[in-house]
Amino acid sequence: MKTARAKIGDQIISQNKIKGIVTKINENSVIIDILENNSDLEFPNNKTVISHKHYELSKEQALLH
């Protein structure tokens, strides 16, 4: 699912259909503020960690890169 690595402020979509804005970049993952959660998962603090292997840039964001 990987195309390009996200940068801070980029909008990404995970394999689990979680859409969010990147707030921090780690070596193997990113931390996002969740904008839209189309999965069965719940996130009480509205943030999650997603591996670089398990997301892609949103279509709108990919056009900007």
Secondary structure, DSSP 8 states (H G I E B T S, - for coil): ---S---TT-EEEETTSEEEEEEEE-SSEEEEEEEEE-SS---TTSEEEEEGGGEEE-HHHHHH-
